[in-house]
Amino acid sequence: MPSEFTGVADVRERLTEAGYLVDESIETVVYLAERLQKPILVEGPAGVGKTELAKAVAEARGAELVRLQCYEGLDEAKALYEWNYKKQLLRITHARGGEAGQGEDWEEVEDDLFGEDYLLERPLLRALRNTRETVLLIDEVDKVDFEFEALLLEILSDFQITIPELGTVTGTHHPFVVLTSNNTRELSEALKRRCLYLYLDYPSVEREKQIVMSRVPEAPEQLADQLVRIVRSLRQLELKKPPSISETLDWARTLLALGFEHVDEDVAKSTMNVLLKYQQDVVKATGHLRLPPRPEMN
């Protein structure tokens, strides 16, 4: 299978085969990102499939997924590269000849210390130097500070970085880049200019039902329809953490594991902790639910 997509229809077909159901905006942006060699910035609430999109693209293209998980305080050493200090220390000790021995020339040792053998690749450098086709996922980029954003700008613009001891490292393959953001802060205009933009919201009832039927094929259609409508109604509440698509899938699997093919108030309340992760949300949701009783079996 070729790694590159041949068109929008090919994107749709291959992402669907990878288990990711797309819509017109998703398939178009993914195709253009590859053709134009531009990163995709995917924004939207947590749990709508932003990270899964990058995983699906990697699977569809037969590429290696390299993931940089962003967090507050992430620095260059953890994202790009760092030196193996323990190995360098051993090299220095050996060069000095230990407690008894003839030492080596220090200039030769210094050149050796900052060679490839002592370099530890982190996700960004690994994605640039990977000899395979690569999908680089920069996950939750809104958690890093503006200084780190500036570092990303250089990489996303030229797909190269400068390591003072080794020189400029240019990417061997142009990675397919996906940045995700949960909108916890506004990203810089400079970063946004370099990306194609895609906003993923919670899916419609019909699309989420399709996702459930695709990922949990053993679920009866009636049950899938009922539970996605319940989840949809819960997302309309002011919850601390609305249920994500993955939690909808977990709920479907939970109901099947317990032998339920219909959701009434008792069933919903007894399994609500699969959907919701805060007690205040559980209380609010259970007060909101008004479900018909389970149909009598003949």
N, C-alpha and C positions, 0 to 999 in steps of 0.2 A: 504494500500500500504506500503510495507517495506521501511524503510528510506534508507538502504544501497543499492547501485547499485549492480546488480548481474553480470554485465559484460559491455563491451564496447557498445554492441547493446542496452542494457537497458539504458545506459547514453544517447545515441542518441535518443531513443524513448521518454524518459521522459523529456529531455530538449526541444525537438521539441514540445511536448504537452504543455510545459510551455511557448512556443512562441519564443524559441531561437534556430535558425538553426545552427547546428554545422558542423564542418568538421572533418576529421580523426584525426588531431593533437589535437583538442579541446577535443573530446570525449575520446581519449586515456589518455591525461594528467589528466582529471577530474577523470577517473576511477582509475588511478594509485595513485593520491593524496589521495583518500579515502582508497585504499588498503594498502598503505605504511604509511598512517597517516602523510603526509608531506604537508606543505603549497604550494600553487601555487603562483608564482610571474608572473603576467601578465603585459607585457610591450607593448607599441605601442602608436601611436598618439592618441590625444584626440578624443573621439566620435566614436570609432570602436567597442564598446560593451564590454569593460572590466568590468565595474561596473555591466552591465546587466547580465553578466555571473554569477556573485555571486548571484544576485537576482534569476536567473533562477535555479541555483543549490539548493537554499533554498526552492523554490517552489516545485521542483522536489522531494526533500527529505522530504517534509513536516516539514522543520526545521524553527526555528526562525532566522531571519537575524538581526545580531547586527553589526552596522556600525560605524567605527571610521573614521571620515573625517579628514585627516591630513592637516595641514597648518603650515606656518612658525611660530615658537615660541611655538608650541604645547608642553606642559610639562606633567609631570607625573600625576599631580593633575587632569588634564582634561581627561587624557587617562585611568588612572588606578582607582584611588579613591581619595576622600578627605573627611575631617571631616565636619560635619554640625555645623559650628561655632556658628550660631545663636541659634540652639537648645542647644549646649553646654553652651552658655552664660546664657540661661534661666535656665538650670540645676544648674549652679553655683549660680545664684541669688537666686534660690529656696533653695539651700543648706545653704546659709547664713541666710536664714529666712527673707529675705526682710529687710525693715527698722526696723521692730520690730518682733523678733522671735528668736527661739533657733536654732543655726547653727548645721549642721551635721558634722560627722567626715570626715576630708578632704581626708584621704587615701581611704575611701570607695567611696567618690565622684569622686576622680581621676580615680579609676578603672572603675567606671560607665561611665565616660565621653568618654572613648575610647573602648566602646563596640559596638556591632552590631547595636544598636538602633541609633547610631550617625554616622554610616558609610554611605557615599554616593557612590554607585557604579557608575563607569564610564565604557565605553564600554569594555575595556580589562578585567576588573575584572568581569563584568557581564557575558561575554562570558565564562570565566573559571568556574564560579559558577552556571551557568544556569542548571537547572534540565532537561530542554528539549534539544533535538538535536539542535545544533546551527551551523550556518554559520557565521563566523567572517569575515567581509570585512574591510580591512585596506586600505582605498582609498587614492590614490595619495601619497604614502609613500615617493616619491622623494622630497616632500616639507618639510620634517622634517630634522633636523640636525643629525650628526653622533652620538651625545650623546643619542638621542632618539632611533636611530637604535640599540645601545647597549642594551637599555632596552628591545626592541623587541626580541633581540637574546636570552635573558634569558627565556622569555615567550615561544617563538617558540621552544626552545630546550627542556625544561622540562615541559612546560605547568603548571607552578606554579609561584607564586610570593610571596615575603615576605613582610608582613605588620608589621613593628617593634612592634606595640602595640598589635597585635593579633597573630603573628607567620606566618608560611608558609601556604599559601592557594593553594591547588592542585585542578586542574580541575576535576569536577564530570563527565563530558563528554568531550571526545576529540573533540573540535570543528573543523569543516571543514574550513580551513583558506584560504582566497584569498587576496593577496596584489596586488594593481595595481600601475603602474608607467607610467607617460607620458614622461619619459626620459629627464626631465629637468636637472638632474644631475646623475652622476654615483653612483650607490648603492655599498655598501661595498661587497667585496668578501665573507666575513663571512655570511652576510645575504643571498646572493645568494646560498651559499653552502647548506643552510638549506631548500631550496625551489626547487620544480620542476619548470621549466621555460617554459613559453608559450608566444610567440610573436603574437599579433594580428595586422594585417595591414588592410588597407582598402580592402574590399572584391572585388572579380572579378565582372564584369558586371552581369554575370549570377547569382552569389550568391546574389548580392544586389537586383537583380530583384526578386529572390525568397523571400527575406526578405520583400520587398515591397508588394508582392502578399500575403504574410502570414499576415502581420500586417495591411495592408490596402486592404482587400479582395474585396472591391467594386471597386477598380481601374481597368479599362480595361487593359488587358495585353499589348496592343500596347502603351498605355500611360506609363505604368510602364517601358517598355523597353526603350522608348524614354528618359524619365527623368533620368534614371540611367546612360544612355550613356552621357547625358549632364553633369551630376554631375561628372562622371569619367573624362571628358575632362577638367572640371574646376579644378579638383585636380592636373592636370598636370601643372597648372600655378603656379607661385611663389606667392601664396596668403599669407596674414598675418594669416588667419585662414581658411583652407580648409573646405568645408562642411562635416559634420559628417553624419553618418548613420541616426541618429535621425532627422537631418535637411532634409535629403532626404525624410524621412517619413512625416515630417511636410509639405514639398513642395507638396508631392502627395496629402495629405489631403486638402491643400490650393487650388490646381488646381481643385479638385473635388467639393469643396465648392463653387467655382466661376463658376462651370459649364463647365470647359475646359476639353476636351478629347484629345487635341493635343496641342503641345507646338510650337509656332512660336516665332519670335524675339520679337514681341510686348508683348506676354504673358510672355515670360521669363523675359524681362526687367521690367515689371510691378510687378512681384512677386519675383524678385531676392533678395529682403531684407529678405525673409524667409530663404534663403540658406546662405547668406553672411551677416556678422555683422560689417564690416568695409567699409566705403565709398570708400577707395582706392581699396579694393577688388571688390566692385560693379562696379567701373569705369573700372577696368582691365577686368572683366568678360564680361561686356556688349560690350566692344570693341572686345572681342575674339569670341563672338557668331556669327555664320553664320548659321541660321536655315531656312529651306524651309518654304514658306508661308503655312497657314492653308489650307487644302484641301477644295474645294468648295462642299457645300452640294447640292445634287440633289433634 
